[in-house]
Amino acid sequence: MGAPLFEDVIREGATWSHVLKRGTALRLVDTHGGANVGALFYNWENPTERYNMPDTLKAQHTARLTKGDVLYSDMGRVLCSIIDDSVGWHDPLGGCSNGDLVTRKYGPSRYQEHRNARHANAWDGFVIELEKYGLGARDMVAPLNFFSRVSVDPDGTMRFEAGQSPAGSFVDLRAEMDVLVVLNTCQHPLDPSPVYAPRPVSLSVRRVPPPAADDICRISRPENQRGFTLTERYFL
């Protein structure tokens, strides 16, 4: 990737958004270790097209995401590709925290008394950020949780695996169309820790070349080749 176009930090428990342009890539870095980054993705040109978790998993025969995987929209096109990843497992199943869950787990905390140290939750953060773009709660979809791992037992029990992401872990997302990316750094909803301690992450955006015929994300699954073809036709 080229030199950074810009760099930023998402503080702990905060929400961030950007329209990631086609031909650029977003790098997320877990600077302290133990971060969780919930993520939503929308076609910036037509936000009714957005990340679809069931299609993403079904098309790639997986229940986790890592290098070589892509994020499908509900139109069968590729929104973003995971072109590099030091973690090896990112959770697409766990969803996000809400106000009731955070209060039950960490206790009551209001802005009036605690200001920016209050106990934030991902659902409210996402909805407030979406409203900046004319979207809202009805546009929420199941988020992807970067840097977190959730295992599923044979009986269906979902288990949060602590220690998945050491300090310095990173993931690179290449935009295959202009994509509205919304990120939140609240703790994973299945994190069993009774302590409210979200982690910050750093990020950078760089220009990258378009996916070649032998691109790892294009050839990792037969369905991905069709997904890239549909996406490229969209721009013809």
C-alpha beads as a LAMMPS data file, in Angstrom:
LAMMPS data file: protein, C-alpha beads

236 atoms
235 bonds

1 atom types
1 bond types

-500.0 500.0 xlo xhi
-500.0 500.0 ylo yhi
-500.0 500.0 zlo zhi

Masses

1 110.0

Atoms # bond

1 1 1 0.000 0.000 0.000
2 1 1 1.070 3.588 -0.539
3 1 1 1.748 6.343 1.972
4 1 1 -1.161 7.179 4.302
5 1 1 -3.690 9.655 2.949
6 1 1 -4.672 10.298 6.552
7 1 1 -4.452 8.705 9.985
8 1 1 -6.764 8.853 12.987
9 1 1 -7.492 7.292 16.373
10 1 1 -10.884 6.059 17.560
11 1 1 -10.896 6.480 21.312
12 1 1 -12.314 3.818 23.598
13 1 1 -16.112 3.458 23.417
14 1 1 -16.390 5.920 20.522
15 1 1 -17.911 5.776 17.025
16 1 1 -16.279 6.879 13.753
17 1 1 -17.333 6.973 10.124
18 1 1 -15.862 7.665 6.687
19 1 1 -16.747 7.116 3.044
20 1 1 -13.963 4.764 1.992
21 1 1 -13.379 5.328 -1.720
22 1 1 -12.963 2.554 -4.263
23 1 1 -9.232 2.053 -4.774
24 1 1 -8.302 2.784 -1.158
25 1 1 -7.792 0.550 1.860
26 1 1 -8.438 1.045 5.552
27 1 1 -5.980 -0.385 8.082
28 1 1 -7.196 -0.889 11.656
29 1 1 -4.577 -1.431 14.372
30 1 1 -5.290 -2.722 17.878
31 1 1 -2.705 -0.532 19.560
32 1 1 -3.147 -1.755 23.151
33 1 1 -4.446 -5.290 22.625
34 1 1 -7.883 -6.651 23.471
35 1 1 -9.832 -4.227 21.290
36 1 1 -13.176 -4.860 19.628
37 1 1 -14.227 -2.859 16.575
38 1 1 -17.848 -3.251 15.506
39 1 1 -18.309 -2.354 11.835
40 1 1 -21.177 -1.517 9.470
41 1 1 -20.855 -1.116 5.685
42 1 1 -23.157 0.590 3.158
43 1 1 -22.950 1.359 -0.558
44 1 1 -22.420 5.117 -0.387
45 1 1 -24.162 5.673 -3.735
46 1 1 -27.233 3.720 -2.605
47 1 1 -27.268 3.021 1.156
48 1 1 -30.203 0.610 0.830
49 1 1 -27.490 -1.792 -0.342
50 1 1 -25.540 -2.810 2.732
51 1 1 -23.414 -5.517 4.344
52 1 1 -25.228 -8.833 4.584
53 1 1 -23.850 -11.208 7.186
54 1 1 -25.773 -14.370 6.132
55 1 1 -24.765 -14.068 2.469
56 1 1 -21.156 -13.272 3.413
57 1 1 -20.868 -16.458 5.475
58 1 1 -22.931 -18.709 3.224
59 1 1 -21.103 -17.767 0.025
60 1 1 -17.703 -18.412 1.603
61 1 1 -18.657 -21.462 3.702
62 1 1 -17.311 -19.967 6.915
63 1 1 -18.370 -18.678 10.327
64 1 1 -15.374 -16.382 10.747
65 1 1 -13.625 -13.850 8.537
66 1 1 -9.943 -13.325 7.781
67 1 1 -7.509 -12.595 4.941
68 1 1 -8.918 -13.660 1.586
69 1 1 -12.553 -13.199 2.606
70 1 1 -14.879 -10.489 1.303
71 1 1 -17.880 -8.627 2.703
72 1 1 -20.952 -9.147 0.544
73 1 1 -23.841 -6.749 0.171
74 1 1 -27.454 -7.865 -0.002
75 1 1 -27.172 -7.387 -3.794
76 1 1 -24.448 -10.004 -4.158
77 1 1 -21.712 -7.441 -4.740
78 1 1 -18.456 -7.054 -2.849
79 1 1 -18.316 -4.011 -0.571
80 1 1 -14.846 -4.631 0.913
81 1 1 -12.152 -7.308 0.815
82 1 1 -9.874 -8.383 3.655
83 1 1 -6.506 -8.161 1.935
84 1 1 -4.283 -8.625 4.997
85 1 1 -4.819 -9.709 8.575
86 1 1 -2.527 -10.579 11.471
87 1 1 -5.309 -11.917 13.706
88 1 1 -6.822 -14.765 11.675
89 1 1 -10.322 -14.657 13.124
90 1 1 -12.876 -11.847 13.205
91 1 1 -16.358 -12.423 14.596
92 1 1 -19.395 -11.941 12.320
93 1 1 -21.921 -13.541 14.692
94 1 1 -21.940 -11.750 18.053
95 1 1 -23.822 -8.554 17.227
96 1 1 -23.343 -5.457 19.380
97 1 1 -24.057 -4.205 22.883
98 1 1 -27.049 -2.039 23.786
99 1 1 -27.914 0.187 26.717
100 1 1 -29.680 -2.464 28.817
101 1 1 -26.857 -4.980 28.393
102 1 1 -24.176 -2.450 29.328
103 1 1 -26.089 -1.264 32.401
104 1 1 -26.652 -4.832 33.634
105 1 1 -23.007 -5.788 33.113
106 1 1 -21.165 -2.641 34.196
107 1 1 -23.681 -0.695 36.270
108 1 1 -25.506 2.593 35.629
109 1 1 -23.500 5.478 34.208
110 1 1 -24.892 8.756 32.882
111 1 1 -23.287 11.529 30.882
112 1 1 -24.501 14.093 33.420
113 1 1 -22.208 12.636 36.099
114 1 1 -19.483 10.839 34.154
115 1 1 -19.186 12.850 30.924
116 1 1 -16.977 11.034 28.370
117 1 1 -16.151 8.327 30.924
118 1 1 -19.764 7.119 30.918
119 1 1 -20.524 3.530 29.914
120 1 1 -21.214 3.783 26.190
121 1 1 -22.934 1.102 24.131
122 1 1 -22.452 0.225 20.483
123 1 1 -26.119 0.286 19.376
124 1 1 -26.652 3.908 20.376
125 1 1 -23.265 4.883 18.955
126 1 1 -24.074 3.297 15.601
127 1 1 -27.535 4.857 15.360
128 1 1 -26.296 8.355 16.223
129 1 1 -23.527 8.087 13.636
130 1 1 -25.896 6.774 10.949
131 1 1 -28.213 9.724 11.497
132 1 1 -25.437 12.016 10.230
133 1 1 -26.060 10.447 6.805
134 1 1 -29.851 10.418 6.849
135 1 1 -29.975 6.821 8.089
136 1 1 -31.075 5.455 11.454
137 1 1 -32.147 2.486 13.556
138 1 1 -34.157 0.933 10.727
139 1 1 -30.940 0.764 8.694
140 1 1 -29.013 -1.217 11.312
141 1 1 -27.692 -4.604 10.240
142 1 1 -25.692 -7.259 12.080
143 1 1 -22.228 -5.722 12.547
144 1 1 -18.894 -7.426 12.013
145 1 1 -16.622 -7.453 15.074
146 1 1 -12.959 -7.043 14.199
147 1 1 -10.289 -8.339 16.627
148 1 1 -12.800 -10.563 18.469
149 1 1 -13.276 -14.321 18.328
150 1 1 -16.461 -16.184 19.203
151 1 1 -16.544 -19.979 19.168
152 1 1 -19.768 -21.973 18.912
153 1 1 -20.083 -25.222 20.883
154 1 1 -21.929 -28.256 19.463
155 1 1 -24.992 -27.332 21.544
156 1 1 -25.047 -23.838 20.022
157 1 1 -23.503 -22.015 22.983
158 1 1 -21.447 -19.027 21.846
159 1 1 -18.203 -18.422 23.740
160 1 1 -16.069 -15.283 23.665
161 1 1 -12.365 -16.178 23.384
162 1 1 -10.246 -13.717 25.375
163 1 1 -6.743 -12.792 24.267
164 1 1 -7.481 -13.074 20.562
165 1 1 -5.800 -9.805 19.582
166 1 1 -2.409 -8.832 21.053
167 1 1 -1.134 -5.257 20.860
168 1 1 -0.155 -4.325 17.312
169 1 1 -2.644 -6.633 15.599
170 1 1 -4.035 -5.245 12.344
171 1 1 -6.493 -5.871 9.544
172 1 1 -6.600 -4.257 6.068
173 1 1 -9.891 -3.646 4.232
174 1 1 -9.871 -2.722 0.542
175 1 1 -12.955 -0.876 -0.723
176 1 1 -14.397 -2.410 -3.905
177 1 1 -16.929 0.428 -4.228
178 1 1 -17.411 3.719 -2.400
179 1 1 -18.418 2.413 1.014
180 1 1 -19.784 4.206 4.055
181 1 1 -17.890 2.574 6.932
182 1 1 -19.155 3.050 10.502
183 1 1 -16.942 1.788 13.352
184 1 1 -17.464 1.530 17.103
185 1 1 -14.937 0.516 19.773
186 1 1 -17.258 -0.616 22.579
187 1 1 -16.553 -4.008 24.143
188 1 1 -17.931 -7.126 22.485
189 1 1 -21.383 -7.990 23.892
190 1 1 -20.201 -11.483 24.877
191 1 1 -17.035 -10.275 26.608
192 1 1 -17.426 -11.802 30.105
193 1 1 -15.261 -9.204 31.851
194 1 1 -17.247 -7.348 34.549
195 1 1 -15.016 -4.296 34.055
196 1 1 -15.954 -1.595 31.564
197 1 1 -12.685 -1.216 29.663
198 1 1 -13.031 -0.658 25.907
199 1 1 -9.816 -0.132 23.951
200 1 1 -8.895 2.521 21.365
201 1 1 -7.720 1.652 17.853
202 1 1 -5.680 3.569 15.319
203 1 1 -6.447 3.663 11.621
204 1 1 -5.023 4.838 8.323
205 1 1 -6.278 5.074 4.743
206 1 1 -4.038 4.417 1.734
207 1 1 -4.382 4.039 -2.019
208 1 1 -4.146 0.475 -3.328
209 1 1 -4.171 -1.088 -6.813
210 1 1 -7.369 -2.773 -8.042
211 1 1 -7.746 -6.527 -7.523
212 1 1 -5.864 -8.496 -10.181
213 1 1 -7.074 -11.699 -11.811
214 1 1 -5.133 -13.736 -9.234
215 1 1 -6.067 -11.570 -6.242
216 1 1 -6.343 -13.718 -3.117
217 1 1 -9.827 -12.430 -2.301
218 1 1 -11.072 -13.035 -5.835
219 1 1 -9.844 -16.623 -6.083
220 1 1 -10.317 -17.822 -2.495
221 1 1 -13.879 -19.030 -3.270
222 1 1 -15.703 -19.685 -6.568
223 1 1 -18.542 -17.413 -5.431
224 1 1 -16.097 -14.563 -4.893
225 1 1 -15.178 -14.556 -8.566
226 1 1 -18.852 -14.051 -9.404
227 1 1 -19.137 -11.390 -6.699
228 1 1 -16.229 -9.409 -8.149
229 1 1 -17.712 -9.716 -11.653
230 1 1 -21.033 -8.288 -10.435
231 1 1 -19.223 -5.480 -8.636
232 1 1 -17.082 -4.557 -11.639
233 1 1 -20.135 -4.561 -13.945
234 1 1 -21.732 -2.071 -11.566
235 1 1 -19.100 0.487 -12.616
236 1 1 -19.301 -0.102 -16.363

Bonds

1 1 1 2
2 1 2 3
3 1 3 4
4 1 4 5
5 1 5 6
6 1 6 7
7 1 7 8
8 1 8 9
9 1 9 10
10 1 10 11
11 1 11 12
12 1 12 13
13 1 13 14
14 1 14 15
15 1 15 16
16 1 16 17
17 1 17 18
18 1 18 19
19 1 19 20
20 1 20 21
21 1 21 22
22 1 22 23
23 1 23 24
24 1 24 25
25 1 25 26
26 1 26 27
27 1 27 28
28 1 28 29
29 1 29 30
30 1 30 31
31 1 31 32
32 1 32 33
33 1 33 34
34 1 34 35
35 1 35 36
36 1 36 37
37 1 37 38
38 1 38 39
39 1 39 40
40 1 40 41
41 1 41 42
42 1 42 43
43 1 43 44
44 1 44 45
45 1 45 46
46 1 46 47
47 1 47 48
48 1 48 49
49 1 49 50
50 1 50 51
51 1 51 52
52 1 52 53
53 1 53 54
54 1 54 55
55 1 55 56
56 1 56 57
57 1 57 58
58 1 58 59
59 1 59 60
60 1 60 61
61 1 61 62
62 1 62 63
63 1 63 64
64 1 64 65
65 1 65 66
66 1 66 67
67 1 67 68
68 1 68 69
69 1 69 70
70 1 70 71
71 1 71 72
72 1 72 73
73 1 73 74
74 1 74 75
75 1 75 76
76 1 76 77
77 1 77 78
78 1 78 79
79 1 79 80
80 1 80 81
81 1 81 82
82 1 82 83
83 1 83 84
84 1 84 85
85 1 85 86
86 1 86 87
87 1 87 88
88 1 88 89
89 1 89 90
90 1 90 91
91 1 91 92
92 1 92 93
93 1 93 94
94 1 94 95
95 1 95 96
96 1 96 97
97 1 97 98
98 1 98 99
99 1 99 100
100 1 100 101
101 1 101 102
102 1 102 103
103 1 103 104
104 1 104 105
105 1 105 106
106 1 106 107
107 1 107 108
108 1 108 109
109 1 109 110
110 1 110 111
111 1 111 112
112 1 112 113
113 1 113 114
114 1 114 115
115 1 115 116
116 1 116 117
117 1 117 118
118 1 118 119
119 1 119 120
120 1 120 121
121 1 121 122
122 1 122 123
123 1 123 124
124 1 124 125
125 1 125 126
126 1 126 127
127 1 127 128
128 1 128 129
129 1 129 130
130 1 130 131
131 1 131 132
132 1 132 133
133 1 133 134
134 1 134 135
135 1 135 136
136 1 136 137
137 1 137 138
138 1 138 139
139 1 139 140
140 1 140 141
141 1 141 142
142 1 142 143
143 1 143 144
144 1 144 145
145 1 145 146
146 1 146 147
147 1 147 148
148 1 148 149
149 1 149 150
150 1 150 151
151 1 151 152
152 1 152 153
153 1 153 154
154 1 154 155
155 1 155 156
156 1 156 157
157 1 157 158
158 1 158 159
159 1 159 160
160 1 160 161
161 1 161 162
162 1 162 163
163 1 163 164
164 1 164 165
165 1 165 166
166 1 166 167
167 1 167 168
168 1 168 169
169 1 169 170
170 1 170 171
171 1 171 172
172 1 172 173
173 1 173 174
174 1 174 175
175 1 175 176
176 1 176 177
177 1 177 178
178 1 178 179
179 1 179 180
180 1 180 181
181 1 181 182
182 1 182 183
183 1 183 184
184 1 184 185
185 1 185 186
186 1 186 187
187 1 187 188
188 1 188 189
189 1 189 190
190 1 190 191
191 1 191 192
192 1 192 193
193 1 193 194
194 1 194 195
195 1 195 196
196 1 196 197
197 1 197 198
198 1 198 199
199 1 199 200
200 1 200 201
201 1 201 202
202 1 202 203
203 1 203 204
204 1 204 205
205 1 205 206
206 1 206 207
207 1 207 208
208 1 208 209
209 1 209 210
210 1 210 211
211 1 211 212
212 1 212 213
213 1 213 214
214 1 214 215
215 1 215 216
216 1 216 217
217 1 217 218
218 1 218 219
219 1 219 220
220 1 220 221
221 1 221 222
222 1 222 223
223 1 223 224
224 1 224 225
225 1 225 226
226 1 226 227
227 1 227 228
228 1 228 229
229 1 229 230
230 1 230 231
231 1 231 232
232 1 232 233
233 1 233 234
234 1 234 235
235 1 235 236
